[in-house]
């Protein structure tokens, strides 16, 4: 009897030990899993923080090339932060059609994320006879446009035949991309071509007239006349009487709308954040250059408007304004959530 009892107690003891060992193993596994999950969650958090730091570096590079895309030095480098959080970003050289690589490394604690992007200047801003941030409407029955028409809203022509041969596309930006107004205003003042409301009423900055040539220094033809008009609309018009009134240069109308009337010839480029309206035509209203409007462009009558690449590309190469660079390619160079 005692022997059987002892055997039973021995079995129970073994079972108890077995249960304790199993529970210990399970407890250890649970602790290990809990620690592992905690570590994974922590690494996930650190990796996410490192990613956003890398993105901050890309944004810093984008800001740098927005100010001056072409002259920022090869290998330009910017670092921010220390200790548990920082980024380091480097710019590569210009290649192709105004493109640059930017590589940014974000670091948080022991985790790093590396992002590489391609930054580029959007093409086409200086390649249109008409660039309208809203609608382009033709209500005339004659005239012509030689060059592209780029718009953001809609393009309509009545009669439709007037628009034959025009390459029109909804590629313009809304709002109209800004120019470097501070620099252009200073250039205009230096040339004696700055014009405020009183100047416009008087008929122009050159003792009551406007310049008649696009170029400021013929015959070298490298710098345009910069006519900066502030605080007023601008009306390109011909006073009553015979003849034709000529205008020339790069006209920036910063505070108002622009109109073209009658016997007028413009040898240049016109930029306004407002509306542009044409009234007239029949080989009388002619524009050789291009038009930028931040609102609607309305054509009444039949003006002849021709794109002038030499003028537009001169302005483009002066770096006085363009669409800001954008990210056209994005790549995460690392496994975002490494396990070790």
C-alpha positions in Angstrom: 0.0 0.0 0.0 2.8 2.4 0.9 4.6 1.4 -2.2 1.7 2.2 -4.5 1.2 5.5 -2.7 4.8 6.4 -3.2 4.6 5.5 -6.9 1.6 7.7 -7.3 3.3 10.6 -5.5 6.3 10.1 -7.8 4.2 10.3 -10.9 2.4 13.4 -9.6 5.8 15.0 -8.9 7.0 14.2 -12.3 3.8 15.7 -13.8 4.2 18.8 -11.7 7.8 19.2 -12.8 6.8 18.7 -16.4 4.0 21.2 -16.1 6.3 23.7 -14.5 8.9 23.2 -17.2 6.3 23.6 -19.9 5.0 26.7 -18.3 8.5 28.1 -17.9 9.2 27.4 -21.6 5.9 29.1 -22.6 6.6 32.0 -20.3 10.0 32.4 -21.6 8.7 32.2 -25.2 6.1 34.8 -24.4 8.7 37.1 -22.8 11.0 36.6 -25.8 8.2 37.3 -28.2 7.1 40.4 -26.2 10.6 41.7 -26.2 11.0 40.9 -29.9 7.8 42.7 -30.8 8.7 45.6 -28.7 12.1 45.8 -30.5 10.4 45.5 -33.9 7.9 48.3 -32.9 10.7 50.5 -31.7 12.7 49.9 -35.0 9.6 50.6 -37.0 9.2 53.9 -35.1 12.9 54.7 -35.6 12.7 53.8 -39.3 9.7 56.0 -39.8 11.4 58.9 -38.1 14.6 58.3 -40.2 12.4 58.2 -43.3 10.9 61.6 -42.5 14.3 63.0 -41.7 15.5 61.8 -45.2 12.4 63.5 -46.7 13.2 66.7 -44.9 16.7 66.6 -46.5 15.1 66.2 -50.0 12.8 69.2 -49.3 15.9 71.2 -48.2 17.6 70.3 -51.5 14.5 71.2 -53.4 14.4 74.6 -51.7 18.1 75.2 -52.6 17.6 74.5 -56.3 14.4 76.4 -56.4 16.4 79.5 -55.6 18.9 78.8 -58.3 18.8 75.4 -60.1 21.8 75.8 -62.4 24.5 77.4 -60.2 24.2 75.3 -56.9 27.6 73.7 -56.8 28.1 70.0 -57.5 28.4 68.1 -54.3 26.4 70.8 -52.4 25.8 69.2 -49.0 23.6 70.1 -46.1 23.3 68.5 -42.7 20.9 69.1 -39.9 20.6 67.7 -36.4 22.8 65.4 -34.2 22.4 62.7 -31.7 19.2 60.7 -32.1 17.9 62.4 -35.3 19.7 64.0 -38.3 19.8 64.1 -42.1 22.5 64.6 -44.6 21.7 65.5 -48.3 23.9 65.8 -51.3 23.2 67.3 -54.8 24.6 65.8 -57.9 25.6 67.5 -61.2 23.2 68.8 -63.9 22.5 66.3 -66.7 20.0 65.8 -69.5 17.5 68.6 -69.8 18.1 70.4 -66.5 17.9 67.5 -64.1 19.8 66.8 -60.9 20.0 63.9 -58.5 19.6 64.5 -54.7 20.5 61.8 -52.2 19.4 62.2 -48.6 20.2 60.0 -45.6 18.0 60.3 -42.5 19.3 58.8 -39.3 17.4 58.2 -36.1 19.2 56.4 -33.3 20.7 53.3 -35.0 18.5 53.3 -38.1 19.1 55.1 -41.3 17.0 55.6 -44.4 18.3 56.7 -47.8 16.2 58.4 -50.4 17.3 59.3 -53.9 15.3 61.6 -56.2 15.6 63.2 -59.6 14.8 67.0 -59.5 14.0 68.7 -62.8 12.8 72.0 -64.2 9.5 71.5 -66.0 10.0 72.3 -69.7 7.8 74.5 -71.8 7.2 77.6 -69.8 9.1 79.7 -72.3 8.0 77.8 -75.4 4.5 79.2 -76.0 3.0 82.0 -78.1 0.2 82.1 -75.4 0.5 80.8 -71.9 -2.7 81.2 -69.9 -3.3 80.0 -66.3 -7.0 79.9 -67.1 -9.1 79.9 -70.3 -8.2 81.0 -73.8 -11.2 82.1 -75.9 -11.2 83.4 -79.5 -14.2 85.4 -80.6 -12.7 86.8 -83.8 -13.0 85.7 -87.4 -9.5 86.4 -88.7 -5.9 86.6 -87.5 -3.4 83.9 -86.7 -1.2 82.4 -84.0 2.1 81.0 -84.9 3.2 78.9 -82.0 1.8 76.9 -79.1 -1.1 77.8 -76.9 -0.9 76.5 -73.4 -3.8 76.8 -71.0 -5.1 75.5 -67.7 -8.8 75.8 -68.2 -10.3 75.5 -71.7 -9.5 76.5 -75.2 -12.3 77.5 -77.6 -12.4 79.2 -80.9 -15.3 80.5 -83.0 -15.1 80.0 -85.9 -13.1 76.8 -85.3 -11.1 77.4 -88.5 -9.2 80.2 -86.8 -7.5 77.7 -84.6 -6.3 75.4 -87.4 -2.7 74.5 -87.0 -2.5 75.7 -83.4 -0.9 73.2 -81.0 -3.0 73.7 -77.9 -2.7 71.8 -74.7 -3.9 72.0 -71.0 -0.4 72.2 -69.6 -0.2 75.7 -68.1 -0.1 76.0 -64.3 -2.6 77.7 -62.2 -1.7 80.1 -60.7 0.9 81.5 -63.1 4.4 80.7 -62.0 6.1 83.7 -60.4 9.0 85.7 -61.8 11.9 87.1 -59.8 10.1 90.4 -59.4 12.7 92.0 -57.1 15.5 91.5 -59.6 13.3 92.5 -62.6 12.1 95.7 -60.9 15.7 96.7 -60.0 16.8 96.0 -63.7 13.9 98.1 -64.9 14.8 101.0 -62.6 18.5 100.8 -63.7 17.4 101.0 -67.4 15.1 104.0 -66.7 12.0 101.9 -67.7 10.2 101.5 -64.4 6.6 102.8 -64.8 4.1 103.5 -62.0 0.4 104.6 -62.4 1.4 108.2 -63.1 3.9 107.1 -65.7 1.3 105.0 -67.5 -1.1 107.9 -67.6 1.7 110.1 -69.0 2.2 107.6 -71.8 5.4 105.8 -70.9 8.8 106.1 -69.1 10.7 107.6 -71.9 9.3 111.1 -71.8 5.8 109.9 -72.6 6.6 106.9 -74.8 7.6 103.2 -74.4 10.7 101.5 -75.9 10.1 100.2 -79.4 12.7 97.4 -79.5 12.9 94.2 -77.5 16.6 94.6 -77.0 18.1 97.2 -74.6 21.6 97.3 -76.2 21.5 96.7 -79.9 23.3 95.6 -81.9 24.7 93.0 -79.4 21.2 91.9 -78.5 21.8 90.2 -75.2 19.8 92.2 -72.7 16.1 93.1 -73.2 14.3 96.2 -72.2 12.6 95.5 -68.9 9.4 97.6 -68.6 8.1 97.0 -65.1 4.6 98.4 -64.6 3.4 98.8 -61.1 0.0 99.9 -59.7 -1.8 100.1 -63.0 -3.4 98.2 -65.9 -1.6 98.4 -69.2 -3.3 99.3 -72.5 -1.2 98.8 -75.6 -3.0 101.3 -77.9 -2.6 103.7 -80.7 -3.8 107.3 -80.2 -6.2 108.7 -82.8 -4.6 109.4 -86.1 -2.6 107.7 -88.8 0.4 105.4 -88.4 1.1 102.5 -86.0 2.3 102.6 -82.4 5.3 100.3 -81.7 6.2 98.8 -78.3 9.2 96.7 -77.5 10.7 94.9 -74.5 9.7 92.6 -71.7 6.6 94.1 -70.1 5.8 92.9 -66.6 2.4 94.2 -65.4 2.3 93.2 -61.8 -0.9 94.8 -60.5 -3.4 94.8 -63.3 -4.8 93.5 -66.6 -3.5 94.0 -70.1 -5.3 95.1 -73.3 -4.3 95.4 -76.9 -6.2 97.8 -79.1 -6.1 98.6 -82.8 -3.0 99.9 -84.7 -0.3 98.4 -82.5 2.8 96.4 -83.0 4.5 94.8 -80.0 8.1 93.5 -80.4 8.4 91.6 -77.2 6.9 89.6 -74.4 4.1 90.5 -72.0 3.5 89.0 -68.5 0.6 89.7 -66.2 -1.0 87.8 -63.4 -4.3 89.3 -64.6 -6.4 89.1 -67.8 -5.3 89.7 -71.3 -7.7 91.0 -73.9 -7.1 91.6 -77.7 -9.3 94.0 -79.6 -8.4 94.6 -83.2 -6.6 92.9 -86.1 -6.5 92.9 -89.8 -2.7 93.1 -90.1 -2.8 96.1 -87.7 -2.5 94.4 -84.3 0.7 92.3 -84.4 2.7 90.8 -81.6 6.1 89.2 -82.1 7.1 87.5 -78.9 4.6 85.9 -76.6 2.0 86.4 -73.9 1.7 85.2 -70.3 -1.6 85.7 -68.5 -2.5 84.6 -65.0 -6.3 84.7 -65.8 -8.3 84.4 -69.0 -7.0 85.4 -72.4 -9.8 86.7 -74.7 -9.2 87.4 -78.4 -11.7 89.7 -80.0 -11.0 90.7 -83.6 -8.0 89.1 -85.5 -4.6 89.9 -84.1 -1.5 88.2 -85.6 0.6 86.7 -82.8 3.9 85.0 -83.4 6.1 83.1 -81.0 9.7 84.4 -80.9 12.1 81.8 -79.6 15.1 84.1 -79.4 13.2 86.5 -77.1 11.7 83.8 -74.9 15.0 81.8 -74.5 16.8 85.0 -73.7 14.5 85.5 -70.7 14.8 81.8 -69.8 18.5 82.0 -69.7 18.5 85.1 -67.6 17.0 83.0 -64.8 14.4 85.6 -64.0 11.7 83.1 -63.4 10.4 79.7 -64.2 8.3 76.9 -62.8 9.9 75.7 -59.7 11.8 72.4 -60.0 9.8 69.2 -59.1 10.5 65.6 -58.1 10.1 63.5 -61.2 11.6 60.2 -59.8 11.7 58.9 -56.2 13.5 55.8 -54.9 13.9 54.3 -51.4 17.3 52.7 -51.4 16.9 50.5 -48.3 14.7 47.9 -46.8 12.6 50.2 -44.7 12.1 47.9 -41.8 15.2 45.7 -41.4 14.9 42.9 -38.8 18.5 43.3 -37.5 
